[in-house]
Amino acid sequence: MTRQDAIELVILDLDGVIRHFDAAHRDTIEERHGLAAGVLRSHAFAEPLITELVTGKLSRAEWTHRIGEAVGAPEAAAEWLAEAGTIDDDILEVVDELRASGLRVVVLTNGTDTIPAELERFGITDRFDAVFNTADIGFAKPDRRAFDFVLEAMGAAANRTFFADDSAGHVVAAQSLGVTAHHFTGVPGLRAALAQAGLLDPMMFIGCGCLVRDEQGRVLMVRESKARARGRMALPAGKLEFGETIVEAAVRETREETGLDVAVDGLLGVFHTPASSELSYGVNFVFAAHGVGGAVQTSEHHPDVEWLEPAELRALDVSGQLRGRHVLLALEAAEDDQLLPVETVTTTSSWLATA
């Protein structure tokens, strides 16, 4: 990419990229009201109803009413469409990184008249340079006039704009205008596309975690819910924070993710990851530890906390559901009692001198 074509504006879709909804929630409502599976969605997104909604000709309240009438269950439609959804913190992290680098990041959503209030409730409006709602614009994606409106409002050229959307059709429409466009399927893929466009550096991390075993030799594991590793099992671990030692970070992360207070027994290894599928690189410090208090419980980002047999961990590795092969390497070290003293990781005072 030449300098004159350098990206200066990033446009992100809202639903399916920044905000996500639970399809199981709709399934439960349909089953409870005796409706056929998928009937709510099929009526909600039928033409011309959906186009009238996202171009501002129809309010969200009227849309909900018409769906309820069509399926013969107004309460079901109202309950389904009352779901607020969840905001992906990993996406907001990407947005913050982009804006910190000087890029402008905006939202372009095929939305309804309630979008401003919804974003305010989530408290994320100010995380973006602007929010463009097609219900206000009068044209919806993939209509090129929706894209043209945003480009003109932001004073940006198509060839200096990056766009991400979970709709392949919207991506193709943006590409036809000369926009660099990415079909969103997850945060890792988005990070990779942004890095390829020269907008984002791979993320460097210092990971700190604990391998905790019970008397039966089972390992305490957590299931990730964040987009970049959703569904995969991992050791309780996380990033080193400013001002804390590596051991303190490992103990803190284990307590935050599992509810268990632990004492560190020794260092199992320092594992270098030069590149990962999550577009990150760095090192993981893994310590052997044992419980000294607290009680095992789930957390917001880790809906499952389980004691797993070593054989189960190896099976997860084969199926691709284990987050990081360092888990097995650390387990092997623990089984062979190959622990290094905790003091191997030395904490020093600041070496910076003031003038």
N, C-alpha and C positions, 0 to 999 in steps of 0.2 A: 504494500500500500504506500502510495507516494504521500509526501507531507501534505500536499494540498487536499488529499482525500482522507486525511486522518479523521477518525470518528470524533464528533464533538457532542453528540446527543444520543442517549439511549432511551428507547421507548419499550416499556414492559406492559404486557397484558395484566389484568387484575385476577380474575377468576381462572383457576387452573395453573397459575404461575405464582402469584403472591398470596392469594387466598384459595383455600381448598375446602371442599364439602365432602361429607361422609355419605357415600352411596348407600351404605347399610342403614343409615337413618331413614332414608326414603323407603327402602324395602320393608323396614319394620312398620312404618306408617301404613303402607299399602296393605300389608298382611293383616294388620289390626282392623282396618276398615273394610276388609273383604274385597280389595281391588286387585286387578291383575297386575302382575309384576311389570314395572316400567310404564304403566299407563299415565302416571302423573307427569313424568318427563316427556312422554310422547305428545301429550296435549300442550304442555307448557312451551315446547319449542317448535310447535307446528306453525306453518305459515298460513295466513299473514300475521298471526297473532304476535309472534316473536319479533318480527321486523317493526310492527307498530309500537311494541314496547321499547325497543332499544333505539328507536329514532324519536322518542318523545311524544308520540301520538297517543300513547296509552300509559296510564299511571300503573305503578306496581300494585296498588290496591285493586284497580279494575282488572288487571291481569290475573291476580289471585282469585277474584270473584268468578271470572270466566272459566278458569280451570276447574274450580270447584263445581260449577254448574255442569261442565262438560263430562266430568267423571261421576257426577251425582253424589259427591261427598265434599261439601264446602269445608268441613272441619279438617279433612285430610289435607286439602290444598293449603289451607291457612297454616296448619302445623308444619308442613314440609317447608313452606317458604318463609317461615319464621326463623329457620336455622341461620345462625350468623356466620357459620363457617369458622375456620381457624387460619391465622396468619402464619406464614412460614418464616420463622426467625432466620433461617439460613439465607433466604432471599434478601431479607432486610440487611443482613450482614454484607451481602454482595453490593447492595445499593449504597450502603455507607462507604464501602471501599471505593466504589466508582466516584461518588461525589467528593470524597476526600482527595481524589486524584485530580479534581477540577472538572470532571465531566458533569453534564446536566442529565438528570434521570427523571423521566416523566411516566405517567400511567396513561394508557389509552384503553378504555374498557367499553365494550358493548354493554352499557349499563342502563339503569333505571333512574327514576327521579329521586330515589332514596340513597343513591351512592354517597353523596356528601355526608349525610348523617351516619351512614354505616362506617365510613372511614374515620369519622370523628370519634365514634364509640370505641374503635380499636386504638385510637390515638396515634395514627400513622400518617395523617395528612401531611404533616411537616417533614416527613422522611423523604419527600419527593419535591422536585422543583415545581411541578405542576401536575394536576390531575385533569385529564380530558375525558368527559363522559359523552358518549354518542347520543344519549337522550337530550343533551343540550346542543350538540353539534347539528343534529338532524340527519346525519348520514352515519351508517354503521359499517364496520369492517365486514366484508372485504372491499367495500366501495372505496375507490381511490380518493374520493373527496374527503373521507374521514382522515386519511393519512395527510393529504394536502393541507387540511385545516391545521393539524398539529405542526407540520413543518413550517407553515407560514407564521403561526403564532409564536413559534420558538426561534424563528429566523434561521432555520437550519436547511441545508441542502440534503437531498435524498442520499447522495453518495458519501455523506459525512454523518450518516445516521445508522444506528444499530437497533434492531427490533427483535423481540422475543415474544412468542405466543404459543399456546398449546394447540392451536388450530392450524393444521397444515395448509388449509385454504387461505387463511389470513397471511401466513408466511409467504406463500406463492404470490399473493397480491402485492405485498411489500417489495418482494424481490423484483417484480415487474416494473417498479418505479425506480429501481437502482439502489434500494436500501439493502444493507447487509442484514439478512434476516436468519433467525435461528428457530427451529421447531423445538419447543421446550418439552422435555420429557423428565427433567429432574435437574437439581442444582449442579451435580457434577458435570453434566453435559453443557449446561449454561456457562459454568466457569471455564470449561475447555474452549467453548466458542468465543468467549470474551478474551481469553488469553491468545487465541489464534488471531483475533482482530487487533491485538496489541493493547487491549484495554485493561487487562487484569493480570497481575503476576500470580504464578502458583503460590499457594498459601504455605508458609513455613510454620511448623509447629514444634513445640517441645511438650511431648505427652508424658504424663505422670500417672501411674496406676498401680493397683495392687492385685496380686493373685492370692485369693483367700481360699483355703481348703478346709472342709469340715473333717470330722473324725473318720468318715468313710472315704476320704480322698476326693470327694466331689468339689468342683470349682464353682465359686460364686460368679454368675454371669448376669449381664443386663441386656435387654432387647432395646435397640435404638429406635426412636420414633422420628428423629430429625430426617429431613428429606435426603440428605447426602448419604445416609447409611440405613435408611428405614427398614426395619424388620430383621436386621442382622444382629447376631449376638456378639457381645464384646465384654472385655474386662471392664470393671468400673475404673474409669480413667478420664482425664481431661487435660486442658491446657494449663501450663504454668502461668500463674498470675504475678503481676509486678509486686515485688517485696516479699514473696514467700520462697522458702527453700523447696527443693524438688521433693524431699520427703514430706514436708507439710502439704504440698499440693496433692500428692498421692493419697494421703490420709483424708484430706478434705474431700476430694472427689469421690472416694469410696463411701464416705458418710453421706454426701449429698445424693448420690445415685442409688444407694442401697439401704440407707438408714443405719448401717452398722458402723460402730466405732472400732477402729483397728489399731494394733501396734505393729510396727514394721519389724521383721525378723532379719532381713538381709536383702541384698540386691540380686535379682535373678538374671538381669542382663540389660544392656542398652542396645536397642535395636534400631538400626538406621533404615529409613524408607526413602530412597532417592526419588521415587515417583509413585503415586498411587492412583487408583481409579477415581478418587475424589479430588484430583488435581491438587494434591498437597505433597509436601515433602518435609522430612525432619527426623526426629529421634523419639523413641519411646523408652522411658525408664520404667521398668517393671520390678516391683518389690514383692517378696513373699511377706505375708502378713497374717495375723490371726485376730479374731474378734475379741474385744474386751468390754463391749457394752452396746447399748442400742438394740434395735430389732430390725430384721430384714423387712423392708417395705418398698413399694414402688414410688416413682417420682414422675413429674410432669413429662420429661423427655424419655423416660424409661418405664413403659407400661408393664413390663414383666421383669421380675428379678427371680432367678432360678439357680438351684444347685444342680450342676450337670456332671455326669460321669465323664471321665477322660475319653471313653469311646464315643460318647455323644459329641464331644468337641471335635474329634477327628472326622466324624460323619458330617458335621456342619461345614468343616473345611472343604471336604470333597464336594458338597452341594453348593458351595459359594456363599453360605450363610454365616460364615465366621468373619468378623471384622478384624483382619490382620493376622498373618501367619505367625507373628511374634507371640501370639497367645500359646500356640503349641510349643514353640521354642522355650518359652518361659516355663510351661508345664513340665517339659522334659528336664529342665534344670532343677525344678522343685522336686520331681520324682527321684532324681539322682542325688538330691541333697547338695547341689552345687550352688551354694549361696556365698556371695561376697559380703564382707562386712558393710554395714550401712555407711560407715565412715569412708568407704570407697568414693562416695559422692561427697566431695568436700565443699563446704560453703565458705567463701572468703568475704572479707569486708570490701567495701568499694575501693577500687584502685584509682579513681578519678581524683585529681588534685585541683584545688582552686588556685587561681592566680593571685 
